[in-house]
Amino acid sequence: MLSKTISRCISQFAGVRDAAKYVPRRALLYVPASNQKMLDKIPTMQADSVVLELEDGVALTAKSDARKKAAQALDKLPYHTLACQELGLRVNSVSSGLLEDDIIAISKAEKLPQAFMIPKVDSPEDLVTIYNIFRQHYGDERITNTNTRLVIWIESARALLDMPRIISSTLNLFKNSGFFKLDAVVFGSDDFCADIGATRSSHGTENLFARQKFVTCCKAFQLQAIDSVYIDIKDLEGLRRQSAEGRQWGFTGKQVIHPSQVPVVQEQFLPPKERIEWAQELVHAYSEHEALGKGAFQFRGQMIDRPLLLQALNIIQLVERVRN
């Protein structure tokens, strides 16, 4: 019933159709592509987003082997039967000098990942380099107007301050060229702390300002905001507290570095019951107003606009995807 209602909620608000493609990313789990044992476990991994890792999780001496294994995994893994919601691939950054080698190797795979993930995007100029490398080795046809999404990382003081311009440039790249659509942004806390000279702690107060500015920028552009890693993998109660805090601040998910963290994080990033009810009632009210040919309307004392409707649709999509 809800899916039928959602399908009717697309005429008044341009772009609402994109909500039908909402991809949950409550937990984003890294799998080093150099580790065949871990790669073999991907079909049963239940993190929302499972990421084939070529960057920090792979030693420099293992990069070449990891690229080959990642390309093989993309063609071998049956996307439609995986336990995860999304199979992503994180390449190396522009600044590392390794990005082009990654793309040369990965482009040999017949299939694209469901999301390309680019770390350490420090400026709009990085995006020009990224786009040119993809065009050169994939060709325009393979990288435009596809269902593959783009996820980028903000990991430096410079990038945080320039975040609105970076996001705008990325969205304009999709609009003007059809390149992968930006769907989420991830906060890389370890590199950020190293960049500003802060000491990393489990309670994360050194990142308080950065995390709040980060999530604000993401939501200003209606993008998913993925929170930082909780570094103590044995402290599941601390992970639960920080995950709940992140959800209350507006984050939509969190990075995890161990499978034991996945169920804790994904439980905390499910919307609370009252929020789900709000979303269902809002979508139902909108459907009724549209059927009557009415325009803008009030719901629980609020004028309903496109961002609020998108929020409601995304909550419903998230719950339905998880339940399925």
N, C-alpha and C positions, 0 to 999 in steps of 0.2 A: 504494500500500500504506500509506504513512504517513498519507494523508488519511483512510483507513478507520479506522486506529488512533486518530487524533485524534478522529474522530466518536464513538468508543466511550468516550472519556475524559471524560465529562461527568456521570456519575451520582453519584459520591461527593462531588465538590467543587462547591458552589453557585457559579455565576458563571463556570465554566470555559467555558461555551458562548460567552462573549464572545471567547475567544481565536480563534475561527473568523473574527472580523472584524478581526483584527490588521492595522493599516496601517503598513507600514514608513515611517519618516521619517529615513533615514540622512542625507540632504541636504535642506535646506529652502531653496529658491531663490525669491527675490523678483522679481516682474515688475511694474514700475510700470504701473498701469492707464491712465495717461495716454499711454503709448508704444505706439501702434498697431503699429509695426514689431515690437516685442517680443511683443505679444499674438498676432500672427500666427504666431509661432514656437512657441507653447505646445504644439500637438499633437505636436511632435517632441522636446520637452524631456524628458530622461531622469532628471532629479532625482526622487527618490521623492515629494517634496511640492513642487508648484509653487504659489506664492502670488500671487494677484492683489493687488497692493499699493495701498492707499489712504492709508497713513500716511506714514512718514518719507520714502519714496521718491518722493513726489508733492509738488510745490510747492503752496503755499496757493492760488495763483492758478489752478492746474490741477485743483483738487479736484473741481469741478463736472463738468468734462469727463471726468475719470477715473471718477467714479461712473457716468456714462452708459455709458461704454465697458465698464466691469466688468459692468454689468447685461446689456448686449448679449452679452458674451463668455460669461456663464453660460448663456444660452439657445442660443447658437450652437455652442459646443464640444461635441462628442460624447464624453461622459465615458468610455464603454466602449472607445473606440479610442485614447485618449490614451496617450502613452509613459510618463507619470508614473503613480505609484500613487494620487495624491490631488491634486485641484484645490481649493485653499483660497482664502479671501478674508480679508485682514486689513483691518479697519476702523480708524478712529481711536479714541482712548481716551476714557473718560468725562471725564477732566480737561481734554481739549482743547476740549470744547464742540462737537465736530464729529460725534460719534457718531450723534446722531439724524438729522442731514442725510444721513449715509451710509446709514442703514437705510431712510429714506424713499425714497431713490433705488434702492437694491438690492432692496427688497421688490417693486418693479415687475417684476422678472424672474420668469418662471414657475418656474424651477428654483432650488433652493438649491445653494450650493457643497457640496462633500463635507466641508468643515470651515470653521466660522467661527472666526476668529482675532482675539483681543482683546488689544491691548497695554496695558501700564501698569496692570494691575489691582493697586491699592494696598491694598484693604481689602475685607472682605465687603460693606460698604455699597455699593461700586462694583457688585457683582454684582446687588444689588437694582435699581439704576438700569438696568443692562444688560438684565435680564429684563423690566422694565417697558417699556422702549423697544421691545424685540422684540415683546412682546405687543401693544402699541398699534398697531404698523404691519404686522406679519405676521399677527396673530391667533393664538389658542391652537392651532388645528388644524395650522397649518403648522410650528410650532416645537416640537411635542411628539411624542415617540415616533417620531422619524425616524432615518434612518441617518446624518444629518449629525452630525459630532463637534465638540467644542469644544476649542480650544487657547488657552491664556492665556500672557501674558508677565509675568515678575517683573523689575522694572527699577529698583527703589529700595531703599534701606536699610530703610525702613519695611515694604515688601512682603516683603523677605527675612525679617525678624524675625517677621512675622505670617503667614508662608507656610503653616504647618499649619492655621491657622484659615481662611485664604482657600480652600485646597484642600478642607477639610472642608465649608465652606459651598457650594462649587461642586458637590461630589458630592451633598450633601443636596438641592440645588436640582433636580438630575436625579431623585433618588429620590422627591421629594415632588410634583414637577410634570410630570416627563417632558421638561423642557427639555434641550437638547443635552448629551450626556454628555461630561464632561471626559476627554480621552484623552492629552493631552501638555501639558507646561509648558516654556516657553522662557526662557532666561536672557538678558536684554538688557544686555549688558556695557557698552556705550557710555553709555547713560543712567545705569546704576548708578555707573560711575566719575564721571560728572558730578555725580551726587547726593552722593557722599561726598568729592568733591574730589580724586580720585586721577588720576594721569597715565596715560593709556592707553599700553601698550607691546605689541610683537609677542609677547614671551615670556609675558605675562599674569600675572606674579607678583602684581600689584596686586589680582587677582581670585581668588587662591588660596583664601582662606577662603570667599569667597562662592560659588564654584563647587562646593566640596566640601559646604557646607551645603545648597546648592540641590539637588544630585543626591541627597543623603541624604533630604531631604524628599520629593522625587518618588518615590523607591523605597519609602519608608515607606507610600505610598498606592498603590503598584504602577502608577505612571504613567510614561510615556516622559519622559525628560529630554533636552532639546535644548540643546546647548552654544552658546557665544558665537561671534560672527563672528571669523575671522582676517583682520585688516584689510589685510595686505600681499598683494594679489592676484597679485603676481609671484613671491612666495616660496613655491613649491609644496612645497619640502622642509620648510620651517617649518610649513606647513599640515599636511603628513603627520605630522610629529612631534606637533603639538598634537592632531590627530584621534586618533592612537593613544593618547595620554595620556588623552584624554577617554573613549575606549572602556574603557580599563583602570580608570578611576575609576567607571564605571557609566553614563556617558551613552549614549543610544541613537542620537543623531544630532547634526548640527551645522548651524548656519545658514551659508549661502554667499551671496556678493554678486556672483559672476561665474560664468558657465557653465564656465570652465576649472577652477574649484575642485571641481565636482561629481564627476568620476570619482575624484579623489584621496580625497575625503571618503568616498564610498560604498564604495570598496575597503577603507578602514580600519575602517569600521563594520560590515563583514561579520564574523560570529563566526568565530574561528579553528577549524580542522578538529577539534581535540580537544573544543571546546565543542559543536560540531554533533553529534559522536559521542555525547557525554554526553547531550544532549537526546534523540536518537533512542533510545538504550538505556533511558533513564528512562521515556519514553512507552511503549515496548514492554513494559518490566517492569510498569508500572502496568496496562496492558491485560491482561496475563496474570493478575495478582493479582485484578483485577476479574472476569475470567471464572471464576475459582475461588471467587468469593464472599468473598474475604478483604478485610479492612479496611486499616488503616494498615500500612505495610511499610517496611523499610529498603532503601536503595540506595546502594552504595559507602560503607557506614558511616553514612549519614544517614537519619533518619526523614523520610519524604516527606510534605509538607503542601501545601496549595493554592498558596501563592506559588511553591514550587519547581516544581510541575507547570505552573503558568502560564508560568514562565520557559522551561521546556523547550518547551512548545507554541508560544510566541511565537518562539523561535529557529527551530523547524521551519517555522512559517508564513512568517517572514521569508525564509528560504532558498528555500522553494518559490515565493513570490511573485516574488522576484528572478529565479530561474531561468526562470519562465514569461514 
